Amino acid sequence: MKRFIRVCVIMLILYVVAYDLKIGTLPQSSPANAEIHTEKKQDKNKQNFKTYEVTPGDTLISVVEELNSNKNYSIVSMIKDFKSLNPGVNPENIQLGKSYKFPLYPK
């Protein structure tokens, strides 16, 4: 009976890890087929942005760091700019496969 319970627990753990990797709740070492749309646009506020499709493991910070080579922005400004470009979207709740506007910062 103990052996059966151990096997069930191991199977459950393997299932949870596989599910997390498939859905994207665990971070991956490299982005999986990230698609960056190269179109540059300007918003009403003259804010430059790029449209980016979210892939597993992406966060607001990781995408902005990938799109901007310079580091002259803060997390607070990142969040504020993201919210102004995507009204009604919370940066903590970005969804896989959806495209969002991410801010670009001048060099």
C-alpha positions, -999 to +999 in steps of 0.1 A: +000+000+000+029+024+008+045+017-026+012+026-043+009+059-025+045+068-033+039+061-070+008+082-069+026+111-052+055+109-077+030+109-106+012+139-092+044+158-088+055+150-124+020+161-137+022+194-118+056+202-131+047+193-167+015+214-164+034+244-150+059+242-178+032+239-205+011+268-192+041+290-183+039+295-146+075+284-141+101+306-157+120+291-186+157+297-193+151+311-228+120+325-244+101+300-265+095+314-300+090+350-289+074+370-316+082+407-317+063+429-341+087+454-355+062+481-361+070+513-342+041+535-334+034+566-314+005+570-290-014+603-284+012+611-257+041+606-281+051+575-262+070+550-284+060+514-281+062+480-297+035+454-299+047+421-285+029+387-282+034+373-247+050+339-244+055+315-215+077+330-188+073+366-199+068+394-174+065+432-179+101+436-168+116+409-189+099+421-221+108+458-215+144+448-208+144+427-240+131+455-261+152+483-246+190+481-247+194+510-224+186+509-187+175+545-180+140+536-168+125+526-135+100+499-126+075+526-115+077+543-149+075+510-167+043+501-150+028+536-155+037+536-192+024+501-197-010+510-181-012+541-202-006+522-234-029+493-224-059+508-206-077+484-182-048+459-183-030+451-151+007+442-159+006+414-133-022+397-153-009+397-188-021+366-207-002+341-228-007+345-266-022+380-264-004+410-278+002+441-257+019+474-262+052+477-244+070+510-239+102+519-257+126+543-239+150+566-257+187+560-255 
